[in-house]
Amino acid sequence: MISTKLLKMKKIFTLFAFFGIATGSYAQLSDQEYSYVTMDLQGILNLTMTNDPTVNFSFKSIPDYQQGIVKYNTTRLDVDATVAWDLFAYASTDNWVQVDAYSTTGTPTLPSEILEVQSVRANASAGGNNFNSFISLKGLTNSGVAAGVPTAATQFLAGRVGTAAGQSYAPGAALANPTTNQFRIHYRLKPGIPATFPNSTVALGVPGFAQAGYYYLEVIYALVEDL
Amino acid sequence: MLLQLASFAQSVSFALKTSPNINLVFDSIDKYRNGIVIPSFVTLKVETVGTEWDLYMGTTTNANGFFDVNTTYGTSGNSSVPVSILQARVYNASGTSQTGTSFFNLTDIATPVYLIGSTANDVAVNCSSSGTNVAGSYTTQPQCYSFKVDLKATPGLTYRAGSYSLRVDFVLIQDL
């Protein structure tokens, strides 16, 4: 009796063993192809001036001197950036460069600050120096810019010194973000009579008024990554 | 018995693998905004014998669903770049891929996109209907067993500048 049971169990085990082998022979077949993809996201900062960079002021009448001349929307700037950014402006020199003198009276040294600048887009970064209304453009020394690096004294069109939240503008393209990445700049020069430039934050030297002549000033707009 | 097993030989395989390396360089605003397309960056040549099959694809990275970061060039922006910024378009002459002719977002290989078949045991579909999964070869029926894959990357402007990578896997597997 016992031997018959053992014989049956042996048969069952043999059957299980056979099934085990059979199952193993049906392992799911597969094959694989692959591709490695590397993506290089390069930092891009593009500042584009979309108009003639030369601006001429010609004072030929008493009203021109008294009322001043305002050039609206004279400079248009587009910012395309893939990183957080700041935009600031300053004069490349402390004073205007005199090319020609038409008189022998008055001072030939005109501080950069006689040029007033306003940005149509108010700087969204609170605090700091900006161009939200007509304000004297700081000369190189007063702007605090050294080797292209701004300081707290620097005037910003967008962002400000520092990397904390709200102190820079987010990445974006000018076409897609006109309210934050496109700027229009107004310029104003108001000499007055005599030509003391009363709106300037830096007074003219002795004798206190400008010498008639031909002058130029270079204005720098700098776009930098917010580091 | 052995002779009988031999008569049921089954196989699924890709032929002529190329395993290409793709380098997507975003060095202009236009590329960031409009994306980069690599047309036909890989061609899958399917060879299956005696069995139905599934084909799916997905990405493999250290953190599921996000690119591996090789290096970053700055501090601003988000360095967790989802693999879904990559899109693929898979097609052949008969349009058998179930994903159609449009680009679709890539996903992690744990939740792959099925080009042919599904996780279940699928019904047999003959060439050249959508989802063709019966045994066949790219040599005799390339319109159903050969797939070209286009790749498109559109990162946008929110991610941190840097170098990122991942692996795109294509898996051909027996449909059970």
Chai-1 contact restraints between the chains, C-beta under 6 A:
chainA,res_idxA,chainB,res_idxB,connection_type,confidence,min_distance_angstrom,max_distance_angstrom,comment,restraint_id
A,Q28,B,Q174,contact,1.0,0.0,6.0,A-B,restraint_1
A,Q28,B,L176,contact,1.0,0.0,6.0,A-B,restraint_2
A,L29,B,V12,contact,1.0,0.0,6.0,A-B,restraint_3
A,L29,B,Q174,contact,1.0,0.0,6.0,A-B,restraint_4
A,S30,B,I173,contact,1.0,0.0,6.0,A-B,restraint_5
A,D31,B,V12,contact,1.0,0.0,6.0,A-B,restraint_6
A,D31,B,S13,contact,1.0,0.0,6.0,A-B,restraint_7
A,D31,B,F14,contact,1.0,0.0,6.0,A-B,restraint_8
A,D31,B,L172,contact,1.0,0.0,6.0,A-B,restraint_9
A,Q32,B,V171,contact,1.0,0.0,6.0,A-B,restraint_10
A,E33,B,F14,contact,1.0,0.0,6.0,A-B,restraint_11
A,E33,B,K17,contact,1.0,0.0,6.0,A-B,restraint_12
A,E33,B,F170,contact,1.0,0.0,6.0,A-B,restraint_13
A,Y34,B,S19,contact,1.0,0.0,6.0,A-B,restraint_14
A,Y34,B,R167,contact,1.0,0.0,6.0,A-B,restraint_15
A,Y34,B,D169,contact,1.0,0.0,6.0,A-B,restraint_16
A,S35,B,P20,contact,1.0,0.0,6.0,A-B,restraint_17
A,S35,B,V42,contact,1.0,0.0,6.0,A-B,restraint_18
A,S35,B,V168,contact,1.0,0.0,6.0,A-B,restraint_19
A,Y36,B,N21,contact,1.0,0.0,6.0,A-B,restraint_20
A,Y36,B,R167,contact,1.0,0.0,6.0,A-B,restraint_21
A,V37,B,I22,contact,1.0,0.0,6.0,A-B,restraint_22
A,V37,B,L166,contact,1.0,0.0,6.0,A-B,restraint_23
A,V37,B,V168,contact,1.0,0.0,6.0,A-B,restraint_24
A,T38,B,N23,contact,1.0,0.0,6.0,A-B,restraint_25
A,T38,B,S165,contact,1.0,0.0,6.0,A-B,restraint_26
A,M39,B,L24,contact,1.0,0.0,6.0,A-B,restraint_27
A,M39,B,Y164,contact,1.0,0.0,6.0,A-B,restraint_28
A,D40,B,V25,contact,1.0,0.0,6.0,A-B,restraint_29
A,D40,B,S163,contact,1.0,0.0,6.0,A-B,restraint_30
A,L41,B,F26,contact,1.0,0.0,6.0,A-B,restraint_31
A,L41,B,A161,contact,1.0,0.0,6.0,A-B,restraint_32
A,L41,B,G162,contact,1.0,0.0,6.0,A-B,restraint_33
A,Q42,B,F26,contact,1.0,0.0,6.0,A-B,restraint_34
A,Q42,B,D27,contact,1.0,0.0,6.0,A-B,restraint_35
A,G43,B,Y73,contact,1.0,0.0,6.0,A-B,restraint_36
A,G43,B,G74,contact,1.0,0.0,6.0,A-B,restraint_37
A,G43,B,A161,contact,1.0,0.0,6.0,A-B,restraint_38
A,I44,B,I29,contact,1.0,0.0,6.0,A-B,restraint_39
A,D80,B,I29,contact,1.0,0.0,6.0,A-B,restraint_40
A,T82,B,Y32,contact,1.0,0.0,6.0,A-B,restraint_41
A,T82,B,L157,contact,1.0,0.0,6.0,A-B,restraint_42
A,V83,B,G74,contact,1.0,0.0,6.0,A-B,restraint_43
A,V83,B,S76,contact,1.0,0.0,6.0,A-B,restraint_44
A,V83,B,A161,contact,1.0,0.0,6.0,A-B,restraint_45
A,A84,B,S76,contact,1.0,0.0,6.0,A-B,restraint_46
A,P171,B,L157,contact,1.0,0.0,6.0,A-B,restraint_47
A,G172,B,L157,contact,1.0,0.0,6.0,A-B,restraint_48
A,A173,B,I29,contact,1.0,0.0,6.0,A-B,restraint_49
A,A173,B,R33,contact,1.0,0.0,6.0,A-B,restraint_50
